[in-house]
Amino acid sequence: MQIKIIYAARKSEKTYADSIDDYLNRIRLMKYKIETKNIDIQKDTPISALVVKEEAAAFERQIARDEYLIILDDKGKSYTSEKFAQQIQSLANRSSKVCFLIGGAYGVDQELKQKANELLSLSTFTLPHQLARLVLSEQIYRALSIINNSKYHH
């Protein structure tokens, strides 16, 4: 199974980056392929609906046709860790490639959301993208640990 996380970010905080990298490395040690891709946002771009459209176009260039696309959205489906593990296992059985997408500060373009296979909610709270990346990375690791009967998940 190949997993990709694409996201839009202007800056990175080392505190989050180290923790995210830790979970990504744990996933790799479990022999899963995982990659991340930042869609760089121009710092001088004015905030408008145009930014969301430009991000959507940049995201679409990174999404392969054969990937199962899951967009993070506060109105998406919520899972327990166990149910998320079952969903990941189901996806692994059906598709070898899964792409998670975390939008920028102003969300994800509605047209792109309609192309998604699934909308996933980590919380009904609005989360900063780096915290969302950390929670998503940890939950992917937890799901894979559950699937592999690791003792990480109690």
N, C-alpha and C positions, 0 to 999 in steps of 0.2 A: 504494500500500500504506500502510495506517495501522498504526502500532505504538503500543502503550500498555504502560507498565510501572507496575504498582501494587505497593505495598509497605507494610509496617507498620513504623513507626519512632517511637521516643520522642524522639530528638534527632538533630541533624545536625551533623557536623563539617565546618568550612569547607574543610579540606584535601581531603576526598573530594568535597564539593559542587562545588568549582571544577573538578575533573577530570571529574566526571560531566557537568556543564554543557558543558564543552568538547566531549565526544563527542556529546552531544545536539545541539549547535549544528552540528557537522560533518555529522551526519546530515541536519539540516534544510537545510544548504547543498547537499546532494545531491538536494534536492527531495522528500524523504520526510517524511511527517507523523509526528511522534513526540511523545507526551505522557507525563508521569509524574503519578502520584497517590499521595499519602501517606494511608494510613488511620491517622489519629491515634489513638494509644493513650493512654488516661487514665493519668496518672502514678500515681494513687493506687489503681489497680485491682490487687487481690491476684493473685498469680501462681497460676493454677490451670487446669484443663481448661476452665473457663468462659471464660477469656480467649481461648483458641484458638477456641472456638465463637463468641464475640462478634466476633473478627477475621474469621472465615469469613463471618458474616452481613454484615459491613461490606464485605468483598471482593466478595461476590455482588452487592451493590447497584451496584458499579462495573463489572461484567462484562456486556457486551451479549450477547444471545443469538446474534448472528451473528459473534462473535469466536472465533477459534481460540485456545483457552486453553492456555498452556504454564506449568506450575508448576515453579519451581526446587526441586529435591529432591536430596539427596546420593545417593539410590538411583535417580535417573532415568537416562535415556540420555545417554551421553557422545558428543561429536562432536569431530573435528578441526576446525580453522577452515574448511578447504575443504568438508568434509561439512556443516557448519553453514550455510555459504553456499548449498550445494545445497538444504538443507532450507528456508531462507528463500525462495529462488527458487521452489521448489515451492509453498510457502504463498502466495506472491504470485500465482502462476498460478491457485490454487484459491480463495483468499479474499482480500478486500481489507483485512481487519482481523485483527491478531494481538495478543493480550494476554499479557504475561509477568507472573507473579505471584511476588513474593518474600515469604515469610511472616515473621512476627515471631520473636522469640527462642526461642519454644517450638514452632516449626514450623507446619505447615498442617494444618487439620482433615482427618481421613481421608475424610470424606464429600465434602468439596470436592475433594480429590485424585482421587477416583473420577469426578468430573465433568469433569476435565481431559482435553483431547485428547492431551496429552503431558506427561510429567515429564522435566525437563532437569536434568542434573547439570553444574555448572561445575567441581566437584572432589569427591573423596571426603572432603576436609577439611570441617569445619564452618566457614563464613565469616561474619564479622560482616555484617549486612545491607548496610551502606554499601559494604563492599568487594565484596560480591556485585553490588550495583548498578553499581559502577565496572567490574568485569570484564564483566558483561552488556552494559553500554553500549558498551564497547570492542569486544566481540565482534560485536555487531550492526553497529557501524560497519565493522569489518573485513570481515564477511560482505557488506555492501553494497558495499564497495570491491572485493572480489573479483568480485562480480556485475557491477560497472561497469568492470572492468579498470583500476582505479586502481592507481597504483604504491605505495599505502600498504602492501599486503601483499606481502612479498617472495617 
